[in-house]
Amino acid sequence: MAGLGYQVFKVRLPNRSAQRGKSGGFRAIYQERSGRLVLLLLIYWKTERADIPDDVIIRAIEEAG
């Protein structure tokens, strides 16, 4: 995700119970801290929330330390 000042990634995950595939599924925002550590910052259901504002993502990163 560009423009945050951190290297953060967003991945689409299917919601099998909703039968909508990846486009209507979950979104997970994560940060790779080292070769062995991946920090899950946020996960949300795309049908309930369009996008997460940058300031919310940055706050999650800073709170995780």
PDB file of N, CA, C and O in Angstrom:
ATOM      1  N   MET A   1       0.848  -1.166   0.000  1.00  0.00           N
ATOM      2  CA  MET A   1       0.000   0.000   0.000  1.00  0.00           C
ATOM      3  C   MET A   1       0.897   1.234   0.000  1.00  0.00           C
ATOM      4  O   MET A   1       1.689   1.430   0.922  1.00  0.00           O
ATOM      5  N   ALA A   2       0.777   2.039  -1.001  1.00  0.00           N
ATOM      6  CA  ALA A   2       1.650   3.192  -1.165  1.00  0.00           C
ATOM      7  C   ALA A   2       1.164   4.398  -0.370  1.00  0.00           C
ATOM      8  O   ALA A   2      -0.026   4.532  -0.086  1.00  0.00           O
ATOM      9  N   GLY A   3       2.106   5.274  -0.016  1.00  0.00           N
ATOM     10  CA  GLY A   3       1.781   6.542   0.597  1.00  0.00           C
ATOM     11  C   GLY A   3       1.621   6.539   2.101  1.00  0.00           C
ATOM     12  O   GLY A   3       1.248   7.564   2.672  1.00  0.00           O
ATOM     13  N   LEU A   4       1.887   5.428   2.763  1.00  0.00           N
ATOM     14  CA  LEU A   4       1.725   5.367   4.214  1.00  0.00           C
ATOM     15  C   LEU A   4       3.011   5.670   4.968  1.00  0.00           C
ATOM     16  O   LEU A   4       2.969   6.034   6.143  1.00  0.00           O
ATOM     17  N   GLY A   5       4.139   5.524   4.312  1.00  0.00           N
ATOM     18  CA  GLY A   5       5.412   5.672   5.001  1.00  0.00           C
ATOM     19  C   GLY A   5       5.877   4.383   5.652  1.00  0.00           C
ATOM     20  O   GLY A   5       6.933   4.348   6.284  1.00  0.00           O
ATOM     21  N   TYR A   6       5.096   3.329   5.499  1.00  0.00           N
ATOM     22  CA  TYR A   6       5.413   1.990   6.000  1.00  0.00           C
ATOM     23  C   TYR A   6       5.192   0.995   4.868  1.00  0.00           C
ATOM     24  O   TYR A   6       4.406   1.245   3.954  1.00  0.00           O
ATOM     25  N   GLN A   7       5.885  -0.124   4.937  1.00  0.00           N
ATOM     26  CA  GLN A   7       5.631  -1.178   3.954  1.00  0.00           C
ATOM     27  C   GLN A   7       4.531  -2.081   4.510  1.00  0.00           C
ATOM     28  O   GLN A   7       4.762  -2.886   5.412  1.00  0.00           O
ATOM     29  N   VAL A   8       3.345  -1.930   3.956  1.00  0.00           N
ATOM     30  CA  VAL A   8       2.152  -2.628   4.409  1.00  0.00           C
ATOM     31  C   VAL A   8       1.483  -3.268   3.203  1.00  0.00           C
ATOM     32  O   VAL A   8       1.524  -2.722   2.100  1.00  0.00           O
ATOM     33  N   PHE A   9       0.873  -4.415   3.412  1.00  0.00           N
ATOM     34  CA  PHE A   9       0.249  -5.151   2.317  1.00  0.00           C
ATOM     35  C   PHE A   9      -1.222  -5.411   2.622  1.00  0.00           C
ATOM     36  O   PHE A   9      -1.621  -5.535   3.780  1.00  0.00           O
ATOM     37  N   LYS A  10      -2.014  -5.489   1.565  1.00  0.00           N
ATOM     38  CA  LYS A  10      -3.435  -5.831   1.709  1.00  0.00           C
ATOM     39  C   LYS A  10      -3.700  -7.026   0.812  1.00  0.00           C
ATOM     40  O   LYS A  10      -3.271  -7.057  -0.341  1.00  0.00           O
ATOM     41  N   VAL A  11      -4.406  -8.005   1.344  1.00  0.00           N
ATOM     42  CA  VAL A  11      -4.731  -9.210   0.591  1.00  0.00           C
ATOM     43  C   VAL A  11      -6.235  -9.447   0.665  1.00  0.00           C
ATOM     44  O   VAL A  11      -6.869  -9.190   1.688  1.00  0.00           O
ATOM     45  N   ARG A  12      -6.794  -9.942  -0.438  1.00  0.00           N
ATOM     46  CA  ARG A  12      -8.216 -10.292  -0.473  1.00  0.00           C
ATOM     47  C   ARG A  12      -8.362 -11.774  -0.166  1.00  0.00           C
ATOM     48  O   ARG A  12      -7.640 -12.608  -0.712  1.00  0.00           O
ATOM     49  N   LEU A  13      -9.301 -12.091   0.709  1.00  0.00           N
ATOM     50  CA  LEU A  13      -9.551 -13.473   1.118  1.00  0.00           C
ATOM     51  C   LEU A  13     -11.011 -13.816   0.855  1.00  0.00           C
ATOM     52  O   LEU A  13     -11.887 -13.000   1.138  1.00  0.00           O
ATOM     53  N   PRO A  14     -11.293 -14.988   0.328  1.00  0.00           N
ATOM     54  CA  PRO A  14     -12.689 -15.345   0.053  1.00  0.00           C
ATOM     55  C   PRO A  14     -13.464 -15.610   1.337  1.00  0.00           C
ATOM     56  O   PRO A  14     -12.903 -16.048   2.342  1.00  0.00           O
ATOM     57  N   ASN A  15     -14.752 -15.340   1.284  1.00  0.00           N
ATOM     58  CA  ASN A  15     -15.664 -15.677   2.376  1.00  0.00           C
ATOM     59  C   ASN A  15     -16.550 -16.804   1.846  1.00  0.00           C
ATOM     60  O   ASN A  15     -17.546 -16.543   1.171  1.00  0.00           O
ATOM     61  N   ARG A  16     -16.207 -18.009   2.139  1.00  0.00           N
ATOM     62  CA  ARG A  16     -16.913 -19.166   1.580  1.00  0.00           C
ATOM     63  C   ARG A  16     -18.380 -19.229   1.999  1.00  0.00           C
ATOM     64  O   ARG A  16     -19.212 -19.736   1.248  1.00  0.00           O
ATOM     65  N   SER A  17     -18.704 -18.728   3.171  1.00  0.00           N
ATOM     66  CA  SER A  17     -20.096 -18.777   3.620  1.00  0.00           C
ATOM     67  C   SER A  17     -20.980 -17.778   2.873  1.00  0.00           C
ATOM     68  O   SER A  17     -22.193 -17.974   2.796  1.00  0.00           O
ATOM     69  N   ALA A  18     -20.397 -16.712   2.322  1.00  0.00           N
ATOM     70  CA  ALA A  18     -21.176 -15.701   1.606  1.00  0.00           C
ATOM     71  C   ALA A  18     -21.314 -16.038   0.126  1.00  0.00           C
ATOM     72  O   ALA A  18     -22.142 -15.438  -0.559  1.00  0.00           O
ATOM     73  N   GLN A  19     -20.535 -16.970  -0.380  1.00  0.00           N
ATOM     74  CA  GLN A  19     -20.585 -17.384  -1.792  1.00  0.00           C
ATOM     75  C   GLN A  19     -20.376 -16.202  -2.745  1.00  0.00           C
ATOM     76  O   GLN A  19     -21.078 -16.087  -3.750  1.00  0.00           O
ATOM     77  N   ARG A  20     -19.416 -15.328  -2.437  1.00  0.00           N
ATOM     78  CA  ARG A  20     -19.148 -14.171  -3.279  1.00  0.00           C
ATOM     79  C   ARG A  20     -17.723 -14.147  -3.807  1.00  0.00           C
ATOM     80  O   ARG A  20     -17.365 -13.234  -4.551  1.00  0.00           O
ATOM     81  N   GLY A  21     -16.925 -15.097  -3.454  1.00  0.00           N
ATOM     82  CA  GLY A  21     -15.537 -15.100  -3.899  1.00  0.00           C
ATOM     83  C   GLY A  21     -14.712 -14.057  -3.171  1.00  0.00           C
ATOM     84  O   GLY A  21     -15.085 -13.596  -2.092  1.00  0.00           O
ATOM     85  N   LYS A  22     -13.577 -13.683  -3.774  1.00  0.00           N
ATOM     86  CA  LYS A  22     -12.669 -12.743  -3.131  1.00  0.00           C
ATOM     87  C   LYS A  22     -13.196 -11.315  -3.139  1.00  0.00           C
ATOM     88  O   LYS A  22     -12.937 -10.564  -2.199  1.00  0.00           O
ATOM     89  N   SER A  23     -13.932 -10.921  -4.182  1.00  0.00           N
ATOM     90  CA  SER A  23     -14.359  -9.519  -4.284  1.00  0.00           C
ATOM     91  C   SER A  23     -15.306  -9.119  -3.160  1.00  0.00           C
ATOM     92  O   SER A  23     -15.288  -7.962  -2.741  1.00  0.00           O
ATOM     93  N   GLY A  24     -16.124 -10.022  -2.662  1.00  0.00           N
ATOM     94  CA  GLY A  24     -17.033  -9.718  -1.563  1.00  0.00           C
ATOM     95  C   GLY A  24     -16.591 -10.320  -0.254  1.00  0.00           C
ATOM     96  O   GLY A  24     -17.367 -10.393   0.699  1.00  0.00           O
ATOM     97  N   GLY A  25     -15.359 -10.749  -0.204  1.00  0.00           N
ATOM     98  CA  GLY A  25     -14.863 -11.440   0.983  1.00  0.00           C
ATOM     99  C   GLY A  25     -14.197 -10.522   1.988  1.00  0.00           C
ATOM    100  O   GLY A  25     -14.616  -9.381   2.182  1.00  0.00           O
ATOM    101  N   PHE A  26     -13.161 -11.031   2.620  1.00  0.00           N
ATOM    102  CA  PHE A  26     -12.439 -10.308   3.660  1.00  0.00           C
ATOM    103  C   PHE A  26     -11.231  -9.596   3.075  1.00  0.00           C
ATOM    104  O   PHE A  26     -10.725  -9.968   2.017  1.00  0.00           O
ATOM    105  N   ARG A  27     -10.777  -8.566   3.779  1.00  0.00           N
ATOM    106  CA  ARG A  27      -9.523  -7.899   3.476  1.00  0.00           C
ATOM    107  C   ARG A  27      -8.660  -8.004   4.723  1.00  0.00           C
ATOM    108  O   ARG A  27      -9.130  -7.783   5.839  1.00  0.00           O
ATOM    109  N   ALA A  28      -7.417  -8.339   4.524  1.00  0.00           N
ATOM    110  CA  ALA A  28      -6.459  -8.397   5.625  1.00  0.00           C
ATOM    111  C   ALA A  28      -5.320  -7.445   5.309  1.00  0.00           C
ATOM    112  O   ALA A  28      -4.754  -7.482   4.216  1.00  0.00           O
ATOM    113  N   ILE A  29      -4.989  -6.602   6.256  1.00  0.00           N
ATOM    114  CA  ILE A  29      -3.875  -5.668   6.111  1.00  0.00           C
ATOM    115  C   ILE A  29      -2.794  -6.140   7.068  1.00  0.00           C
ATOM    116  O   ILE A  29      -3.035  -6.302   8.265  1.00  0.00           O
ATOM    117  N   TYR A  30      -1.592  -6.358   6.526  1.00  0.00           N
ATOM    118  CA  TYR A  30      -0.523  -6.911   7.342  1.00  0.00           C
ATOM    119  C   TYR A  30       0.803  -6.247   7.022  1.00  0.00           C
ATOM    120  O   TYR A  30       0.956  -5.572   6.004  1.00  0.00           O
ATOM    121  N   GLN A  31       1.755  -6.456   7.917  1.00  0.00           N
ATOM    122  CA  GLN A  31       3.100  -5.928   7.764  1.00  0.00           C
ATOM    123  C   GLN A  31       4.092  -7.038   8.055  1.00  0.00           C
ATOM    124  O   GLN A  31       3.966  -7.747   9.054  1.00  0.00           O
ATOM    125  N   GLU A  32       5.071  -7.188   7.189  1.00  0.00           N
ATOM    126  CA  GLU A  32       6.125  -8.169   7.419  1.00  0.00           C
ATOM    127  C   GLU A  32       7.200  -7.496   8.255  1.00  0.00           C
ATOM    128  O   GLU A  32       7.800  -6.508   7.831  1.00  0.00           O
ATOM    129  N   ARG A  33       7.440  -8.031   9.436  1.00  0.00           N
ATOM    130  CA  ARG A  33       8.414  -7.432  10.348  1.00  0.00           C
ATOM    131  C   ARG A  33       9.811  -8.023  10.165  1.00  0.00           C
ATOM    132  O   ARG A  33      10.806  -7.321  10.346  1.00  0.00           O
ATOM    133  N   SER A  34       9.893  -9.275   9.817  1.00  0.00           N
ATOM    134  CA  SER A  34      11.171  -9.933   9.558  1.00  0.00           C
ATOM    135  C   SER A  34      10.870 -11.126   8.660  1.00  0.00           C
ATOM    136  O   SER A  34       9.722 -11.344   8.275  1.00  0.00           O
ATOM    137  N   GLY A  35      11.884 -11.884   8.333  1.00  0.00           N
ATOM    138  CA  GLY A  35      11.666 -13.036   7.479  1.00  0.00           C
ATOM    139  C   GLY A  35      10.734 -14.077   8.077  1.00  0.00           C
ATOM    140  O   GLY A  35      10.181 -14.906   7.355  1.00  0.00           O
ATOM    141  N   ARG A  36      10.558 -14.037   9.392  1.00  0.00           N
ATOM    142  CA  ARG A  36       9.741 -15.049  10.066  1.00  0.00           C
ATOM    143  C   ARG A  36       8.522 -14.497  10.779  1.00  0.00           C
ATOM    144  O   ARG A  36       7.719 -15.267  11.306  1.00  0.00           O
ATOM    145  N   LEU A  37       8.365 -13.178  10.808  1.00  0.00           N
ATOM    146  CA  LEU A  37       7.272 -12.572  11.564  1.00  0.00           C
ATOM    147  C   LEU A  37       6.394 -11.724  10.646  1.00  0.00           C
ATOM    148  O   LEU A  37       6.869 -10.792   9.997  1.00  0.00           O
ATOM    149  N   VAL A  38       5.123 -12.060  10.604  1.00  0.00           N
ATOM    150  CA  VAL A  38       4.135 -11.276   9.869  1.00  0.00           C
ATOM    151  C   VAL A  38       3.098 -10.811  10.881  1.00  0.00           C
ATOM    152  O   VAL A  38       2.532 -11.616  11.621  1.00  0.00           O
ATOM    153  N   LEU A  39       2.856  -9.520  10.905  1.00  0.00           N
ATOM    154  CA  LEU A  39       1.945  -8.923  11.868  1.00  0.00           C
ATOM    155  C   LEU A  39       0.621  -8.595  11.184  1.00  0.00           C
ATOM    156  O   LEU A  39       0.574  -7.772  10.269  1.00  0.00           O
ATOM    157  N   LEU A  40      -0.448  -9.240  11.629  1.00  0.00           N
ATOM    158  CA  LEU A  40      -1.781  -8.942  11.120  1.00  0.00           C
ATOM    159  C   LEU A  40      -2.262  -7.678  11.817  1.00  0.00           C
ATOM    160  O   LEU A  40      -2.433  -7.658  13.036  1.00  0.00           O
ATOM    161  N   LEU A  41      -2.479  -6.630  11.040  1.00  0.00           N
ATOM    162  CA  LEU A  41      -2.883  -5.348  11.603  1.00  0.00           C
ATOM    163  C   LEU A  41      -4.392  -5.214  11.681  1.00  0.00           C
ATOM    164  O   LEU A  41      -4.932  -4.841  12.722  1.00  0.00           O
ATOM    165  N   LEU A  42      -5.073  -5.512  10.592  1.00  0.00           N
ATOM    166  CA  LEU A  42      -6.520  -5.337  10.520  1.00  0.00           C
ATOM    167  C   LEU A  42      -7.112  -6.400   9.605  1.00  0.00           C
ATOM    168  O   LEU A  42      -6.467  -6.838   8.653  1.00  0.00           O
ATOM    169  N   ILE A  43      -8.326  -6.808   9.892  1.00  0.00           N
ATOM    170  CA  ILE A  43      -9.076  -7.677   9.000  1.00  0.00           C
ATOM    171  C   ILE A  43     -10.526  -7.207   9.031  1.00  0.00           C
ATOM    172  O   ILE A  43     -11.079  -6.939  10.097  1.00  0.00           O
ATOM    173  N   TYR A  44     -11.139  -7.110   7.846  1.00  0.00           N
ATOM    174  CA  TYR A  44     -12.509  -6.631   7.779  1.00  0.00           C
ATOM    175  C   TYR A  44     -13.225  -7.267   6.593  1.00  0.00           C
ATOM    176  O   TYR A  44     -12.599  -7.780   5.665  1.00  0.00           O
ATOM    177  N   TRP A  45     -14.541  -7.221   6.648  1.00  0.00           N
ATOM    178  CA  TRP A  45     -15.380  -7.787   5.612  1.00  0.00           C
ATOM    179  C   TRP A  45     -15.692  -6.686   4.616  1.00  0.00           C
ATOM    180  O   TRP A  45     -16.228  -5.642   4.989  1.00  0.00           O
ATOM    181  N   LYS A  46     -15.363  -6.908   3.359  1.00  0.00           N
ATOM    182  CA  LYS A  46     -15.492  -5.877   2.332  1.00  0.00           C
ATOM    183  C   LYS A  46     -16.930  -5.389   2.172  1.00  0.00           C
ATOM    184  O   LYS A  46     -17.142  -4.212   1.877  1.00  0.00           O
ATOM    185  N   THR A  47     -17.909  -6.248   2.356  1.00  0.00           N
ATOM    186  CA  THR A  47     -19.297  -5.826   2.172  1.00  0.00           C
ATOM    187  C   THR A  47     -19.775  -4.905   3.288  1.00  0.00           C
ATOM    188  O   THR A  47     -20.764  -4.194   3.111  1.00  0.00           O
ATOM    189  N   GLU A  48     -19.092  -4.902   4.438  1.00  0.00           N
ATOM    190  CA  GLU A  48     -19.484  -4.035   5.547  1.00  0.00           C
ATOM    191  C   GLU A  48     -18.698  -2.739   5.606  1.00  0.00           C
ATOM    192  O   GLU A  48     -19.146  -1.767   6.214  1.00  0.00           O
ATOM    193  N   ARG A  49     -17.535  -2.717   4.982  1.00  0.00           N
ATOM    194  CA  ARG A  49     -16.684  -1.524   5.027  1.00  0.00           C
ATOM    195  C   ARG A  49     -15.925  -1.406   3.721  1.00  0.00           C
ATOM    196  O   ARG A  49     -15.253  -2.350   3.306  1.00  0.00           O
ATOM    197  N   ALA A  50     -16.024  -0.249   3.064  1.00  0.00           N
ATOM    198  CA  ALA A  50     -15.390  -0.070   1.767  1.00  0.00           C
ATOM    199  C   ALA A  50     -13.863  -0.077   1.877  1.00  0.00           C
ATOM    200  O   ALA A  50     -13.207  -0.945   1.301  1.00  0.00           O
ATOM    201  N   ASP A  51     -13.312   0.856   2.591  1.00  0.00           N
ATOM    202  CA  ASP A  51     -11.867   0.958   2.762  1.00  0.00           C
ATOM    203  C   ASP A  51     -11.548   1.446   4.164  1.00  0.00           C
ATOM    204  O   ASP A  51     -12.383   2.051   4.837  1.00  0.00           O
ATOM    205  N   ILE A  52     -10.341   1.174   4.582  1.00  0.00           N
ATOM    206  CA  ILE A  52      -9.854   1.633   5.877  1.00  0.00           C
ATOM    207  C   ILE A  52      -9.021   2.893   5.623  1.00  0.00           C
ATOM    208  O   ILE A  52      -8.118   2.865   4.788  1.00  0.00           O
ATOM    209  N   PRO A  53      -9.301   3.986   6.318  1.00  0.00           N
ATOM    210  CA  PRO A  53      -8.508   5.208   6.135  1.00  0.00           C
ATOM    211  C   PRO A  53      -7.050   4.997   6.535  1.00  0.00           C
ATOM    212  O   PRO A  53      -6.746   4.197   7.419  1.00  0.00           O
ATOM    213  N   ASP A  54      -6.158   5.725   5.872  1.00  0.00           N
ATOM    214  CA  ASP A  54      -4.725   5.605   6.140  1.00  0.00           C
ATOM    215  C   ASP A  54      -4.379   5.853   7.601  1.00  0.00           C
ATOM    216  O   ASP A  54      -3.518   5.172   8.157  1.00  0.00           O
ATOM    217  N   ASP A  55      -5.047   6.827   8.233  1.00  0.00           N
ATOM    218  CA  ASP A  55      -4.702   7.132   9.623  1.00  0.00           C
ATOM    219  C   ASP A  55      -5.027   5.974  10.564  1.00  0.00           C
ATOM    220  O   ASP A  55      -4.354   5.804  11.581  1.00  0.00           O
ATOM    221  N   VAL A  56      -6.038   5.182  10.247  1.00  0.00           N
ATOM    222  CA  VAL A  56      -6.379   4.009  11.064  1.00  0.00           C
ATOM    223  C   VAL A  56      -5.299   2.938  10.917  1.00  0.00           C
ATOM    224  O   VAL A  56      -4.920   2.292  11.895  1.00  0.00           O
ATOM    225  N   ILE A  57      -4.809   2.756   9.699  1.00  0.00           N
ATOM    226  CA  ILE A  57      -3.739   1.775   9.456  1.00  0.00           C
ATOM    227  C   ILE A  57      -2.451   2.206  10.164  1.00  0.00           C
ATOM    228  O   ILE A  57      -1.791   1.393  10.811  1.00  0.00           O
ATOM    229  N   ILE A  58      -2.101   3.478  10.039  1.00  0.00           N
ATOM    230  CA  ILE A  58      -0.896   3.986  10.685  1.00  0.00           C
ATOM    231  C   ILE A  58      -0.990   3.852  12.202  1.00  0.00           C
ATOM    232  O   ILE A  58      -0.012   3.489  12.855  1.00  0.00           O
ATOM    233  N   ARG A  59      -2.153   4.142  12.760  1.00  0.00           N
ATOM    234  CA  ARG A  59      -2.340   3.988  14.215  1.00  0.00           C
ATOM    235  C   ARG A  59      -2.175   2.525  14.631  1.00  0.00           C
ATOM    236  O   ARG A  59      -1.579   2.250  15.672  1.00  0.00           O
ATOM    237  N   ALA A  60      -2.687   1.590  13.845  1.00  0.00           N
ATOM    238  CA  ALA A  60      -2.541   0.153  14.150  1.00  0.00           C
ATOM    239  C   ALA A  60      -1.065  -0.256  14.134  1.00  0.00           C
ATOM    240  O   ALA A  60      -0.622  -1.037  14.977  1.00  0.00           O
ATOM    241  N   ILE A  61      -0.311   0.278  13.170  1.00  0.00           N
ATOM    242  CA  ILE A  61       1.120  -0.022  13.080  1.00  0.00           C
ATOM    243  C   ILE A  61       1.848   0.518  14.317  1.00  0.00           C
ATOM    244  O   ILE A  61       2.653  -0.189  14.924  1.00  0.00           O
ATOM    245  N   GLU A  62       1.568   1.748  14.680  1.00  0.00           N
ATOM    246  CA  GLU A  62       2.241   2.374  15.812  1.00  0.00           C
ATOM    247  C   GLU A  62       1.874   1.719  17.139  1.00  0.00           C
ATOM    248  O   GLU A  62       2.720   1.606  18.027  1.00  0.00           O
ATOM    249  N   GLU A  63       0.630   1.290  17.285  1.00  0.00           N
ATOM    250  CA  GLU A  63       0.203   0.611  18.516  1.00  0.00           C
ATOM    251  C   GLU A  63       0.839  -0.770  18.628  1.00  0.00           C
ATOM    252  O   GLU A  63       1.080  -1.252  19.735  1.00  0.00           O
ATOM    253  N   ALA A  64       1.111  -1.409  17.497  1.00  0.00           N
ATOM    254  CA  ALA A  64       1.726  -2.737  17.517  1.00  0.00           C
ATOM    255  C   ALA A  64       3.199  -2.658  17.895  1.00  0.00           C
ATOM    256  O   ALA A  64       3.798  -3.648  18.315  1.00  0.00           O
ATOM    257  N   GLY A  65       3.772  -1.473  17.740  1.00  0.00           N
ATOM    258  CA  GLY A  65       5.161  -1.266  18.151  1.00  0.00           C
ATOM    259  C   GLY A  65       6.090  -1.709  17.128  1.00  0.00           C
ATOM    260  O   GLY A  65       7.303  -1.608  17.310  1.00  0.00           O
TER     261      GLY A  65
END
